Amino acid sequence: MLSLIKTLLDGASARAEDNLKDRFAIDLLAQRIRDAEAGLAAAKQTLASLIVRQRAEQTSLDQLDRRIADLETRTLSALSANNQALAEGGASAIAELENEREVRRATVKSLGEKTLRMRLSVEQAHRRIIGLNQGMISARAIDAERKAQSRLNRSIGRTASINDAEELLARIKDSPDPFEEAGILDEIDGELRHEAIRERLAEAGHGPATKVRAEDVLARLKSLN
């Protein structure tokens, strides 16, 4: 039972979360884009720092190359002069600088690789954010259209007053025309008036009788005897 209740609560919570996401989708999308833009800005700052470090290390490496080249020239000169002590000192210094140069070369190479990866990531994120901002324009238009349609449905399409008005209009259209009724009544009255005159004329002996009279029935019966 507890497991079932937990499942139902989790389902209700998920539905509530989905409803909130649907209702505030534009606001959530805008916030996500702002977060992405903030992340992109931080990534650009990191990229800039890497580039600065790489350039500084490259400058130091170039200086080492020049120092080593200078010491090699001087050491060769000492060897040519058979100054063994100075030549050995120069060779020792050159060895130390060459070891440092290898470390700096590895550092420059590593920084170059990191810079390249970071640059590619920044460019990709930049393109994706541009796509999101363009999509946001369409999303806002679609959301505005949906909200307008929803308001229209609430205010017009699904209200009881509209239904009542349509029913009343149908009743009005289906109701009899009072002018037509009045005309028919006038015709009936006219016919009644004409019929009354016809009956009076018949009773006075002008033309055949319009109704069967009691005396007519008696006369017919007497004729049968």
Backbone as ProteinMPNN parsed JSONL, in Angstrom:
{"seq_chain_A": "MLSLIKTLLDGASARAEDNLKDRFAIDLLAQRIRDAEAGLAAAKQTLASLIVRQRAEQTSLDQLDRRIADLETRTLSALSANNQALAEGGASAIAELENEREVRRATVKSLGEKTLRMRLSVEQAHRRIIGLNQGMISARAIDAERKAQSRLNRSIGRTASINDAEELLARIKDSPDPFEEAGILDEIDGELRHEAIRERLAEAGHGPATKVRAEDVLARLKSLN", "coords_chain_A": {"N_chain_A": [[0.828, -1.211, 0.0], [1.892, 1.258, 0.881], [3.875, 1.532, -1.009], [2.329, 1.81, -3.325], [1.001, 4.218, -2.778], [3.199, 5.931, -2.68], [4.037, 5.719, -5.337], [1.82, 6.865, -6.652], [1.934, 9.461, -5.6], [4.405, 10.264, -6.591], [3.806, 10.206, -9.319], [1.824, 12.206, -9.454], [3.347, 14.385, -8.661], [5.184, 14.5, -10.768], [3.458, 15.1, -12.897], [2.532, 17.593, -12.066], [4.913, 18.999, -12.176], [5.433, 18.867, -14.929], [3.238, 20.35, -15.864], [3.84, 22.861, -14.805], [6.195, 23.36, -16.201], [5.191, 23.502, -18.806], [3.531, 25.721, -18.549], [5.255, 27.785, -17.842], [7.149, 27.72, -19.826], [8.442, 29.465, -21.657], [9.638, 31.357, -19.947], [11.336, 29.659, -18.515], [12.945, 28.74, -20.595], [14.17, 31.136, -21.378], [15.652, 31.672, -19.056], [17.37, 29.474, -19.035], [18.835, 30.028, -21.322], [20.094, 32.386, -20.517], [21.669, 31.337, -18.465], [23.314, 29.677, -19.997], [24.624, 31.598, -21.541], [26.017, 32.924, -19.538], [27.717, 30.858, -18.734], [29.146, 30.597, -21.125], [30.454, 33.053, -21.202], [32.144, 32.753, -18.989], [33.687, 30.632, -19.935], [34.96, 31.87, -22.088], [36.544, 33.667, -20.687], [38.246, 31.892, -19.368], [39.486, 30.781, -21.624], [40.813, 33.041, -22.588], [42.656, 33.422, -20.512], [44.188, 31.087, -20.765], [45.321, 31.526, -23.288], [46.885, 33.768, -22.753], [48.732, 32.663, -20.913], [49.889, 30.721, -22.562], [51.132, 32.311, -24.498], [52.934, 33.696, -22.884], [54.563, 31.604, -21.951], [55.586, 30.767, -24.4], [57.056, 33.007, -25.096], [59.009, 32.947, -23.077], [60.226, 30.545, -23.77], [61.301, 31.202, -26.268], [63.173, 33.097, -25.467], [64.88, 31.43, -23.985], [65.877, 29.839, -26.055], [67.409, 31.746, -27.407], [69.299, 32.411, -25.434], [70.556, 29.95, -25.05], [71.661, 29.58, -27.599], [73.447, 31.73, -27.639], [75.178, 31.037, -25.519], [76.217, 28.671, -26.516], [77.715, 29.611, -28.682], [79.663, 31.128, -27.336], [80.813, 29.145, -25.75], [81.908, 27.446, -27.667], [83.816, 29.168, -28.627], [85.48, 29.332, -26.414], [86.407, 26.707, -26.307], [87.84, 26.667, -28.675], [89.865, 28.286, -27.979], [91.212, 26.724, -26.262], [90.442, 26.902, -23.622], [89.642, 25.169, -21.229], [88.327, 25.125, -18.753], [86.497, 27.321, -18.794], [84.985, 26.47, -20.965], [83.855, 24.127, -19.973], [82.254, 25.211, -17.956], [80.495, 26.732, -19.506], [79.266, 24.665, -20.942], [77.963, 23.31, -18.889], [76.08, 25.232, -18.074], [74.621, 25.433, -20.406], [73.507, 22.874, -20.521], [71.741, 22.928, -18.294], [69.975, 24.938, -19.115], [68.939, 23.759, -21.426], [67.56, 21.591, -20.337], [65.605, 23.014, -18.929], [64.412, 24.175, -21.102], [63.167, 21.98, -22.366], [61.19, 21.392, -20.522], [59.671, 23.725, -20.661], [58.908, 23.627, -23.341], [57.226, 21.394, -23.311], [55.276, 22.437, -21.657], [54.308, 24.587, -23.191], [53.3, 23.152, -25.367], [51.282, 21.62, -24.108], [49.617, 23.674, -23.151], [48.884, 24.759, -25.601], [47.357, 22.677, -26.71], [45.262, 22.542, -24.827], [44.23, 25.096, -25.158], [43.305, 24.969, -27.795], [41.288, 23.001, -27.585], [39.579, 24.295, -25.788], [38.922, 26.563, -27.283], [37.496, 25.417, -29.424], [35.322, 24.382, -27.997], [34.188, 26.737, -27.019], [33.455, 28.002, -29.423], [31.566, 26.161, -30.394], [29.633, 26.253, -28.337], [28.913, 28.912, -28.61], [27.699, 28.93, -31.167], [25.519, 27.256, -30.623], [24.107, 28.741, -28.732], [23.398, 30.935, -30.261], [21.609, 29.64, -31.979], [19.674, 28.934, -30.063], [18.755, 31.462, -29.243], [17.647, 32.362, -31.632], [15.677, 30.427, -31.913], [14.182, 31.134, -29.699], [12.859, 33.429, -30.499], [10.966, 32.426, -32.329], [9.636, 30.738, -30.554], [8.504, 32.531, -28.711], [6.675, 33.834, -30.384], [4.978, 31.695, -31.074], [4.043, 31.015, -28.521], [2.693, 33.367, -27.81], [0.664, 33.327, -29.722], [-0.71, 30.991, -28.986], [-1.582, 31.68, -26.403], [-3.248, 33.822, -27.032], [-5.187, 32.479, -28.539], [-6.18, 30.817, -26.556], [-7.271, 32.689, -24.782], [-9.236, 33.699, -26.466], [-10.839, 31.45, -26.825], [-11.763, 31.115, -24.226], [-13.208, 33.488, -23.812], [-15.032, 33.67, -25.887], [-15.601, 31.326, -27.571], [-16.43, 29.202, -25.883], [-18.347, 29.919, -24.025], [-21.276, 30.118, -21.954], [-23.05, 32.149, -22.477], [-22.802, 32.695, -25.202], [-23.758, 30.319, -26.282], [-26.403, 30.443, -25.311], [-27.253, 32.729, -26.647], [-27.131, 31.847, -29.295], [-29.116, 29.871, -29.229], [-31.369, 31.449, -28.666], [-31.438, 32.998, -30.974], [-32.017, 31.032, -32.854], [-34.588, 30.329, -31.969], [-35.932, 32.693, -32.472], [-35.746, 32.806, -35.248], [-37.237, 30.556, -35.91], [-39.742, 31.126, -34.93], [-43.227, 32.027, -35.573], [-44.209, 34.394, -38.111], [-45.428, 37.452, -37.086], [-46.681, 39.342, -38.688], [-47.521, 37.834, -40.836], [-49.35, 36.175, -39.521], [-51.246, 38.089, -38.761], [-52.206, 38.866, -41.257], [-53.426, 36.499, -42.09], [-55.438, 36.279, -40.168], [-56.942, 38.486, -40.838], [-57.852, 37.645, -43.335], [-59.404, 35.472, -42.561], [-61.36, 36.764, -41.015], [-62.522, 38.283, -43.021], [-63.571, 36.275, -44.663], [-65.415, 35.188, -42.901], [-67.151, 37.289, -42.606], [-68.145, 37.486, -45.219], [-69.369, 34.984, -45.432], [-71.377, 35.215, -43.553], [-73.077, 37.097, -44.725], [-73.819, 35.644, -46.961], [-75.275, 33.581, -45.801], [-77.416, 35.012, -44.717], [-78.591, 35.966, -47.05], [-79.397, 33.55, -48.177], [-81.288, 32.641, -46.306], [-83.214, 34.499, -46.717], [-84.309, 33.616, -49.008], [-82.946, 33.94, -51.288], [-81.281, 32.242, -53.463], [-79.889, 28.864, -53.009], [-80.192, 27.095, -49.868], [-77.693, 27.402, -47.355], [-77.307, 25.832, -45.189], [-78.523, 22.877, -43.601], [-81.865, 22.833, -42.586], [-84.175, 22.396, -39.857], [-86.858, 22.291, -40.712], [-86.487, 21.54, -43.32], [-85.605, 18.931, -43.034], [-87.931, 17.753, -41.912], [-89.726, 18.06, -44.026], [-88.522, 16.417, -45.905], [-88.767, 13.941, -44.72], [-91.543, 13.681, -44.574], [-92.133, 13.436, -47.21], [-91.408, 10.891, -47.726], [-93.337, 9.25, -46.657]], "CA_chain_A": [[0.0, 0.0, 0.0], [2.773, 2.426, 0.937], [4.541, 1.642, -2.308], [1.348, 2.337, -4.272], [0.802, 5.641, -2.464], [4.405, 6.641, -3.118], [3.998, 5.782, -6.804], [0.807, 7.853, -7.029], [2.452, 10.793, -5.267], [5.458, 10.581, -7.564], [3.148, 10.518, -10.588], [1.187, 13.524, -9.333], [4.416, 15.384, -8.64], [5.722, 14.618, -12.13], [2.472, 15.821, -13.717], [2.551, 18.997, -11.646], [6.138, 19.588, -12.714], [5.234, 19.041, -16.374], [2.306, 21.463, -16.063], [4.574, 24.099, -14.551], [7.12, 23.572, -17.319], [4.406, 23.949, -19.96], [2.992, 27.058, -18.296], [6.334, 28.777, -17.792], [8.184, 27.222, -20.738], [9.206, 30.583, -22.214], [10.481, 31.901, -18.881], [12.387, 28.679, -18.241], [13.861, 28.759, -21.733], [14.962, 32.367, -21.29], [16.614, 31.517, -17.966], [18.399, 28.528, -19.471], [19.709, 30.729, -22.27], [20.943, 33.288, -19.727], [22.676, 30.497, -17.806], [24.269, 29.25, -21.018], [25.436, 32.762, -21.903], [26.95, 33.147, -18.43], [28.737, 29.823, -18.862], [29.987, 30.927, -22.271], [31.318, 34.167, -20.806], [33.189, 32.193, -18.131], [34.578, 29.847, -20.789], [35.78, 32.829, -22.83], [37.539, 34.182, -19.756], [39.239, 30.825, -19.203], [40.243, 30.71, -22.872], [41.719, 34.19, -22.632], [43.745, 33.158, -19.567], [45.052, 30.075, -21.371], [46.078, 32.148, -24.382], [47.91, 34.617, -22.131], [49.767, 31.775, -20.378], [50.603, 30.108, -23.68], [52.005, 33.321, -25.099], [54.027, 33.973, -21.946], [55.477, 30.465, -21.996], [56.272, 30.787, -25.696], [58.06, 34.073, -25.017], [60.119, 32.435, -22.255], [60.917, 29.526, -24.554], [62.096, 31.898, -27.286], [64.323, 33.683, -24.771], [65.797, 30.33, -23.69], [66.567, 29.473, -27.299], [68.426, 32.761, -27.7], [70.36, 32.286, -24.425], [71.315, 28.733, -25.35], [72.454, 29.839, -28.811], [74.543, 32.636, -27.265], [76.148, 30.283, -24.72], [76.899, 27.719, -27.396], [78.718, 30.37, -29.439], [80.745, 31.493, -26.421], [81.506, 27.92, -25.325], [82.731, 27.032, -28.806], [84.969, 30.072, -28.677], [86.394, 28.924, -25.325], [87.053, 25.47, -26.732], [88.819, 27.008, -29.716], [91.001, 28.915, -27.296], [91.722, 25.725, -25.331], [90.11, 27.289, -22.239], [88.795, 24.048, -20.853], [87.496, 25.449, -17.578], [85.357, 28.133, -19.243], [84.157, 25.653, -21.854], [83.049, 23.237, -19.137], [81.216, 26.034, -17.306], [79.482, 27.04, -20.513], [78.517, 23.447, -21.254], [77.067, 23.039, -17.751], [74.962, 26.184, -18.145], [73.79, 25.051, -21.564], [72.739, 21.674, -20.151], [70.635, 23.344, -17.425], [68.994, 25.676, -19.918], [68.264, 22.823, -22.325], [66.565, 20.868, -19.525], [64.486, 23.945, -18.699], [63.724, 24.359, -22.381], [62.298, 20.832, -22.602], [60.01, 21.556, -19.657], [58.841, 24.807, -21.204], [58.319, 23.143, -24.587], [56.096, 20.539, -22.937], [54.229, 23.316, -21.127], [53.72, 25.306, -24.328], [52.512, 22.188, -26.13], [50.078, 21.301, -23.334], [48.746, 24.852, -23.176], [48.345, 24.882, -26.951], [46.287, 21.691, -26.867], [44.13, 22.982, -24.007], [43.655, 26.289, -25.792], [42.562, 24.542, -28.978], [40.047, 22.351, -27.142], [38.698, 25.309, -25.213], [38.434, 27.412, -28.374], [36.46, 24.664, -30.131], [34.146, 24.317, -27.118], [33.583, 28.075, -26.997], [32.803, 28.23, -30.717], [30.377, 25.312, -30.458], [28.635, 26.819, -27.423], [28.452, 30.172, -29.201], [26.751, 28.605, -32.238], [24.297, 26.703, -30.03], [23.364, 29.829, -28.095], [22.774, 31.686, -31.357], [20.432, 28.863, -32.377], [18.656, 29.05, -29.017], [18.16, 32.801, -29.306], [16.775, 32.395, -32.809], [14.507, 29.622, -31.576], [13.375, 31.864, -28.724], [11.984, 34.343, -31.243], [9.835, 31.621, -32.807], [8.895, 30.227, -29.395], [7.683, 33.626, -28.175], [5.554, 34.054, -31.303], [4.054, 30.569, -30.916], [3.412, 31.12, -27.202], [1.73, 34.469, -27.858], [-0.488, 32.873, -30.512], [-1.466, 30.03, -28.177], [-2.262, 32.398, -25.332], [-4.345, 34.578, -27.638], [-6.236, 31.52, -28.88], [-6.782, 30.363, -25.303], [-8.147, 33.765, -24.298], [-10.383, 33.766, -27.37], [-11.721, 30.322, -26.512], [-12.412, 31.354, -22.934], [-14.107, 34.638, -23.843], [-16.026, 33.601, -26.959], [-15.99, 30.036, -28.133], [-16.931, 28.182, -24.978], [-19.129, 30.534, -22.96], [-22.704, 29.798, -21.957], [-23.803, 33.26, -23.059], [-22.823, 32.514, -26.649], [-24.696, 29.229, -26.558], [-27.76, 30.953, -25.089], [-27.579, 33.658, -27.728], [-27.408, 31.063, -30.497], [-30.427, 29.241, -29.063], [-32.397, 32.484, -28.814], [-31.509, 33.357, -32.388], [-32.739, 29.954, -33.529], [-36.006, 30.436, -31.609], [-36.501, 33.841, -33.187], [-35.89, 32.443, -36.658], [-38.268, 29.527, -36.054], [-41.049, 31.605, -34.461], [-44.083, 32.494, -36.677], [-44.174, 35.812, -38.452], [-46.664, 38.092, -36.618], [-47.355, 40.018, -39.801], [-48.224, 36.801, -41.596], [-50.514, 35.777, -38.727], [-52.248, 39.153, -38.837], [-52.833, 38.789, -42.573], [-54.332, 35.34, -42.116], [-56.614, 36.627, -39.36], [-57.783, 39.386, -41.644], [-58.532, 36.833, -44.347], [-60.471, 34.698, -41.891], [-62.452, 37.679, -40.676], [-63.226, 38.634, -44.252], [-64.372, 35.134, -45.087], [-66.553, 35.062, -41.985], [-68.122, 38.328, -42.934], [-68.797, 37.101, -46.479], [-70.221, 33.823, -45.176], [-72.583, 35.677, -42.838], [-73.961, 37.726, -45.719], [-74.334, 34.571, -47.815], [-76.32, 32.872, -45.052], [-78.61, 35.865, -44.613], [-79.249, 35.966, -48.357], [-80.059, 32.253, -48.369], [-82.464, 32.588, -45.438], [-84.242, 35.361, -47.308], [-84.822, 32.968, -50.208], [-82.132, 34.274, -52.459], [-80.317, 31.18, -53.68], [-80.094, 27.669, -52.191], [-79.823, 27.208, -48.456], [-76.299, 27.048, -47.061], [-77.303, 24.877, -44.089], [-79.718, 22.032, -43.49], [-82.727, 23.325, -41.508], [-85.1, 21.392, -39.286], [-88.033, 22.169, -41.558], [-86.105, 20.79, -44.517], [-85.587, 17.516, -42.657], [-89.325, 17.309, -41.774], [-90.316, 17.977, -45.36], [-87.983, 15.235, -46.576], [-89.347, 12.741, -44.093], [-92.956, 13.591, -44.966], [-92.234, 12.991, -48.61], [-91.151, 9.45, -47.762], [-94.553, 8.544, -46.216]], "C_chain_A": [[0.863, 1.263, 0.0], [3.492, 2.64, -0.391], [3.605, 2.226, -3.354], [1.124, 3.823, -4.051], [1.996, 6.459, -2.93], [4.431, 6.789, -4.634], [3.003, 6.828, -7.288], [1.292, 9.273, -6.761], [3.543, 11.21, -6.24], [4.856, 10.949, -8.917], [2.5, 11.888, -10.569], [2.231, 14.629, -9.343], [5.003, 15.594, -10.026], [4.768, 15.383, -13.034], [2.452, 17.303, -13.367], [3.782, 19.706, -12.197], [6.01, 19.835, -14.213], [4.3, 20.211, -16.665], [2.997, 22.799, -15.845], [5.54, 24.401, -15.691], [6.377, 24.073, -18.548], [3.945, 25.391, -19.777], [4.077, 28.123, -18.363], [7.482, 28.378, -18.719], [9.056, 28.352, -21.272], [10.143, 31.164, -21.168], [11.631, 30.95, -18.561], [13.421, 28.658, -19.36], [14.76, 29.987, -21.686], [16.025, 32.257, -20.199], [17.73, 30.561, -18.352], [19.368, 29.187, -20.451], [20.634, 31.685, -21.53], [22.037, 32.502, -19.004], [23.748, 30.057, -18.797], [25.182, 30.398, -21.426], [26.438, 33.088, -20.8], [28.069, 32.112, -18.459], [29.688, 30.091, -20.013], [30.949, 32.061, -21.931], [32.464, 33.672, -19.922], [34.192, 31.386, -18.951], [35.486, 30.757, -21.614], [36.888, 33.394, -21.944], [38.649, 33.158, -19.523], [40.118, 30.696, -20.444], [41.248, 31.852, -22.965], [42.91, 33.975, -21.7], [44.722, 32.131, -20.127], [45.923, 30.668, -22.474], [47.196, 33.02, -23.826], [49.059, 33.762, -21.599], [50.59, 31.151, -21.493], [51.582, 31.092, -24.312], [53.192, 33.629, -24.189], [55.053, 32.843, -21.955], [56.251, 30.428, -23.304], [57.355, 31.861, -25.712], [59.275, 33.616, -24.212], [60.925, 31.389, -23.016], [61.795, 30.164, -25.621], [63.343, 32.53, -26.658], [65.362, 32.615, -24.421], [66.58, 29.913, -24.921], [67.687, 30.464, -27.61], [69.601, 32.66, -26.714], [71.228, 31.061, -24.695], [72.203, 28.945, -26.572], [73.658, 30.73, -28.489], [75.621, 31.886, -26.483], [76.91, 29.274, -25.569], [78.001, 28.42, -28.18], [79.932, 30.685, -28.557], [81.544, 30.255, -25.978], [82.4, 27.388, -26.435], [83.99, 27.896, -28.919], [85.995, 29.7, -27.606], [87.127, 27.644, -25.678], [88.131, 25.743, -27.776], [90.085, 27.609, -29.099], [91.643, 27.979, -26.282], [91.531, 26.144, -23.873], [89.095, 26.275, -21.727], [87.856, 24.395, -19.71], [86.275, 26.27, -17.983], [84.421, 27.327, -20.136], [83.282, 24.706, -21.055], [81.948, 24.005, -18.411], [80.105, 26.387, -18.275], [78.622, 25.832, -20.839], [77.535, 23.1, -20.139], [75.848, 23.958, -17.782], [74.026, 25.822, -19.293], [72.926, 23.844, -21.224], [71.541, 22.036, -19.276], [69.54, 24.054, -18.226], [68.244, 24.75, -20.873], [67.228, 21.985, -21.578], [65.335, 21.743, -19.248], [63.687, 24.137, -19.976], [62.781, 23.202, -22.678], [61.022, 20.932, -21.766], [59.079, 22.617, -20.23], [58.206, 24.403, -22.538], [57.098, 22.276, -24.303], [54.933, 21.385, -22.416], [53.527, 24.061, -22.252], [52.84, 24.377, -25.148], [51.204, 21.86, -25.419], [49.094, 22.467, -23.347], [48.127, 25.046, -24.556], [47.199, 23.918, -27.19], [45.051, 22.084, -26.067], [43.433, 24.188, -24.636], [42.812, 25.914, -27.003], [41.242, 23.897, -28.585], [39.061, 23.367, -26.585], [38.116, 26.209, -26.298], [37.314, 26.711, -29.145], [35.178, 24.585, -29.305], [33.417, 25.652, -27.087], [32.851, 28.351, -28.306], [31.523, 27.41, -30.836], [29.269, 25.86, -29.565], [28.054, 28.111, -27.985], [27.423, 29.911, -30.299], [25.43, 28.089, -31.659], [23.46, 27.795, -29.374], [22.707, 30.712, -29.15], [21.517, 30.967, -31.826], [19.313, 28.955, -31.353], [17.973, 30.413, -29.056], [17.246, 32.948, -30.518], [15.513, 31.582, -32.565], [13.596, 30.321, -30.59], [12.421, 32.829, -29.408], [10.752, 33.601, -31.739], [8.981, 31.136, -31.647], [8.005, 31.305, -28.798], [6.466, 33.88, -29.067], [4.516, 32.949, -31.159], [3.319, 30.663, -29.595], [2.373, 32.229, -27.181], [0.476, 34.066, -28.626], [-1.352, 31.907, -29.706], [-2.228, 30.722, -27.059], [-3.437, 33.203, -25.873], [-5.505, 33.659, -27.991], [-6.947, 31.029, -27.63], [-7.722, 31.415, -24.741], [-9.395, 33.874, -25.162], [-11.371, 32.651, -27.063], [-12.471, 30.557, -25.207], [-13.464, 32.446, -23.03], [-15.224, 34.514, -24.868], [-16.509, 32.181, -27.216], [-16.663, 29.085, -27.189], [-17.782, 28.759, -23.854], [-20.594, 30.184, -23.104], [-23.512, 30.903, -22.618], [-23.881, 33.141, -24.577], [-23.802, 31.418, -27.027], [-26.142, 29.688, -26.396], [-28.183, 31.874, -26.222], [-27.904, 32.912, -29.014], [-28.77, 30.377, -30.416], [-31.556, 30.254, -29.237], [-32.56, 32.892, -30.271], [-32.274, 32.3, -33.17], [-34.232, 30.016, -33.231], [-36.672, 31.579, -32.357], [-36.735, 33.499, -34.652], [-37.033, 31.46, -36.873], [-39.653, 30.002, -35.632], [-41.869, 32.129, -35.638], [-44.002, 33.998, -36.87], [-45.474, 36.462, -38.003], [-47.415, 38.809, -37.733], [-48.123, 39.013, -40.654], [-49.472, 36.346, -40.854], [-51.622, 36.822, -38.822], [-52.965, 39.119, -40.182], [-53.818, 37.638, -42.668], [-55.593, 35.623, -41.319], [-57.544, 37.551, -40.13], [-58.538, 38.604, -42.71], [-59.675, 36.038, -43.739], [-61.654, 35.579, -41.552], [-63.248, 38.046, -41.918], [-64.112, 37.508, -44.736], [-65.597, 34.955, -44.199], [-67.631, 36.096, -42.299], [-68.871, 37.97, -44.221], [-69.742, 35.934, -46.274], [-71.509, 34.233, -44.468], [-73.586, 36.317, -43.816], [-74.606, 36.667, -46.591], [-75.457, 33.827, -47.111], [-77.594, 33.72, -44.949], [-79.364, 35.917, -45.946], [-80.002, 34.658, -48.593], [-81.325, 32.156, -47.535], [-83.609, 33.446, -45.999], [-84.792, 34.783, -48.606], [-84.064, 33.285, -51.457], [-81.037, 33.225, -52.602], [-80.572, 30.006, -52.76], [-79.616, 27.896, -50.767], [-78.384, 26.754, -48.267], [-76.208, 26.034, -45.958], [-78.583, 24.058, -44.142], [-80.536, 22.522, -42.303], [-83.673, 22.222, -41.043], [-86.329, 21.209, -40.176], [-87.724, 21.423, -42.846], [-86.101, 19.301, -44.234], [-87.007, 16.975, -42.55], [-89.983, 17.141, -43.141], [-89.825, 16.744, -46.089], [-88.591, 13.965, -46.015], [-90.814, 12.556, -44.497], [-93.093, 13.075, -46.395], [-92.009, 11.492, -48.745], [-92.393, 8.657, -47.383], [-95.552, 8.456, -47.373]], "O_chain_A": [[0.62, 2.204, -0.756], [3.691, 3.771, -0.835], [4.021, 3.04, -4.178], [1.064, 4.599, -5.004], [1.839, 7.539, -3.501], [4.798, 7.841, -5.158], [3.291, 7.587, -8.213], [1.094, 10.173, -7.576], [3.603, 12.364, -6.664], [5.321, 11.874, -9.584], [2.601, 12.646, -11.533], [2.032, 15.679, -9.953], [5.289, 16.725, -10.421], [5.194, 16.211, -13.84], [2.366, 18.16, -14.247], [3.712, 20.857, -12.627], [6.425, 20.881, -14.713], [4.534, 20.978, -17.599], [2.779, 23.752, -16.593], [5.688, 25.553, -16.1], [6.86, 24.959, -19.254], [3.961, 26.184, -20.719], [3.854, 29.222, -18.873], [8.645, 28.663, -18.434], [10.277, 28.214, -21.334], [11.309, 31.435, -21.457], [12.765, 31.385, -18.36], [14.622, 28.568, -19.107], [15.964, 29.894, -21.926], [17.161, 32.692, -20.386], [18.896, 30.801, -18.04], [20.572, 28.933, -20.413], [21.815, 31.794, -21.862], [23.185, 32.941, -18.935], [24.938, 30.062, -18.483], [26.379, 30.199, -21.632], [27.571, 33.48, -21.081], [29.233, 32.445, -18.236], [30.89, 29.848, -19.904], [32.115, 32.035, -22.323], [33.607, 34.104, -20.073], [35.396, 31.442, -18.7], [36.66, 30.443, -21.813], [38.021, 33.578, -22.388], [39.83, 33.502, -19.484], [41.332, 30.525, -20.341], [42.393, 31.653, -23.372], [44.043, 34.304, -22.052], [45.936, 32.279, -19.986], [47.109, 30.355, -22.582], [48.312, 33.022, -24.347], [50.226, 34.093, -21.807], [51.814, 31.055, -21.402], [52.721, 30.741, -24.619], [54.315, 33.803, -24.661], [56.259, 33.088, -21.965], [57.437, 30.096, -23.318], [58.435, 31.659, -26.268], [60.418, 33.858, -24.6], [62.151, 31.347, -22.921], [62.916, 29.712, -25.852], [64.427, 32.501, -27.242], [66.565, 32.847, -24.539], [67.784, 29.664, -24.854], [68.777, 30.071, -28.026], [70.758, 32.806, -27.109], [72.454, 31.111, -24.589], [73.364, 28.537, -26.579], [74.754, 30.511, -29.004], [76.814, 32.059, -26.731], [78.103, 29.053, -25.364], [79.099, 27.882, -28.327], [81.077, 30.527, -28.98], [82.767, 30.3, -25.847], [83.515, 26.934, -26.179], [85.071, 27.414, -29.258], [87.202, 29.742, -27.839], [88.316, 27.5, -25.393], [89.196, 25.127, -27.76], [91.194, 27.463, -29.614], [92.521, 28.393, -25.525], [92.333, 25.802, -23.004], [87.883, 26.483, -21.779], [86.695, 23.983, -19.718], [85.154, 25.966, -17.575], [83.202, 27.486, -20.068], [82.118, 24.492, -21.392], [80.832, 23.505, -18.268], [78.925, 26.351, -17.926], [77.406, 25.946, -20.994], [76.418, 22.654, -20.401], [74.723, 23.517, -17.547], [72.804, 25.895, -19.166], [71.752, 23.791, -21.592], [70.445, 21.516, -19.485], [68.349, 23.805, -18.04], [67.049, 24.932, -21.105], [66.153, 21.7, -22.106], [64.194, 21.285, -19.319], [62.461, 24.246, -19.952], [61.688, 23.428, -23.197], [59.929, 20.605, -22.229], [57.862, 22.437, -20.278], [57.078, 24.803, -22.828], [56.067, 22.403, -24.963], [53.767, 21.098, -22.689], [52.3, 24.159, -22.27], [51.754, 24.766, -25.578], [50.143, 21.824, -26.043], [47.892, 22.276, -23.53], [46.97, 25.452, -24.665], [46.19, 24.279, -27.795], [43.928, 21.977, -26.558], [42.206, 24.28, -24.643], [41.735, 26.471, -27.215], [40.199, 24.196, -29.167], [37.865, 23.31, -26.868], [36.943, 26.575, -26.236], [36.304, 27.33, -29.479], [34.079, 24.705, -29.845], [32.188, 25.701, -27.123], [31.739, 28.879, -28.292], [30.509, 27.908, -31.325], [28.11, 25.927, -29.974], [26.859, 28.375, -27.855], [26.395, 30.586, -30.362], [24.354, 28.441, -32.143], [22.232, 27.769, -29.456], [21.587, 31.185, -28.957], [20.482, 31.595, -32.048], [18.141, 29.043, -31.717], [16.753, 30.505, -28.917], [16.196, 33.585, -30.438], [14.417, 31.987, -32.953], [12.38, 30.136, -30.625], [11.297, 33.026, -28.946], [9.629, 34.081, -31.591], [7.753, 31.121, -31.735], [6.868, 31.025, -28.417], [5.363, 34.112, -28.571], [3.316, 33.221, -31.126], [2.113, 30.424, -29.536], [1.296, 32.064, -26.607], [-0.638, 34.416, -28.236], [-2.58, 31.993, -29.737], [-3.384, 30.394, -26.795], [-4.496, 33.261, -25.248], [-6.667, 34.005, -27.774], [-8.164, 30.845, -27.632], [-8.821, 31.102, -24.282], [-10.488, 34.115, -24.65], [-12.582, 32.869, -27.041], [-13.655, 30.242, -25.092], [-14.512, 32.343, -22.393], [-16.255, 35.176, -24.742], [-17.698, 31.886, -27.089], [-17.414, 28.22, -27.638], [-17.918, 28.12, -22.811], [-21.098, 29.978, -24.209], [-24.537, 30.638, -23.246], [-24.913, 33.452, -25.172], [-24.579, 31.563, -27.97], [-27.0, 29.375, -27.22], [-29.317, 31.816, -26.698], [-28.827, 33.282, -29.739], [-29.495, 30.308, -31.409], [-32.57, 29.964, -29.872], [-33.675, 33.104, -30.746], [-33.08, 32.625, -34.042], [-35.054, 29.789, -34.118], [-37.809, 31.467, -32.814], [-37.765, 33.845, -35.23], [-37.72, 31.516, -37.893], [-40.646, 29.345, -35.944], [-41.296, 32.626, -36.608], [-43.763, 34.761, -35.934], [-46.539, 36.074, -38.483], [-48.645, 38.874, -37.719], [-49.223, 39.294, -41.131], [-50.526, 36.15, -41.46], [-52.797, 36.478, -38.949], [-54.178, 39.316, -40.251], [-54.898, 37.771, -43.244], [-56.691, 35.254, -41.735], [-58.766, 37.415, -40.08], [-59.715, 38.861, -42.962], [-60.761, 35.939, -44.309], [-62.806, 35.203, -41.769], [-64.477, 38.115, -41.887], [-65.246, 37.727, -45.162], [-66.679, 34.614, -44.677], [-68.83, 35.82, -42.264], [-70.089, 38.132, -44.299], [-70.813, 35.896, -46.88], [-72.582, 33.689, -44.731], [-74.793, 36.09, -43.722], [-75.786, 36.763, -46.926], [-76.465, 33.481, -47.727], [-78.706, 33.207, -45.078], [-80.594, 35.914, -45.98], [-81.105, 34.657, -49.139], [-82.337, 31.64, -48.01], [-84.789, 33.162, -45.791], [-85.652, 35.396, -49.239], [-84.486, 32.94, -52.561], [-79.997, 33.305, -51.948], [-81.373, 30.11, -51.832], [-78.771, 28.749, -50.493], [-77.918, 25.834, -48.938], [-75.158, 25.417, -45.778], [-79.6, 24.508, -44.67], [-80.037, 22.629, -41.183], [-83.925, 21.251, -41.756], [-86.788, 20.084, -40.37], [-88.592, 20.751, -43.404], [-86.529, 18.499, -45.063], [-87.287, 15.876, -43.029], [-90.714, 16.178, -43.37], [-90.586, 16.092, -46.804], [-88.893, 13.028, -46.754], [-91.271, 11.437, -44.731], [-94.045, 12.372, -46.733], [-92.374, 10.891, -49.756], [-92.499, 7.488, -47.754], [-96.638, 7.9, -47.21]]}, "name": "protein", "num_of_chains": 1, "seq": "MLSLIKTLLDGASARAEDNLKDRFAIDLLAQRIRDAEAGLAAAKQTLASLIVRQRAEQTSLDQLDRRIADLETRTLSALSANNQALAEGGASAIAELENEREVRRATVKSLGEKTLRMRLSVEQAHRRIIGLNQGMISARAIDAERKAQSRLNRSIGRTASINDAEELLARIKDSPDPFEEAGILDEIDGELRHEAIRERLAEAGHGPATKVRAEDVLARLKSLN"}
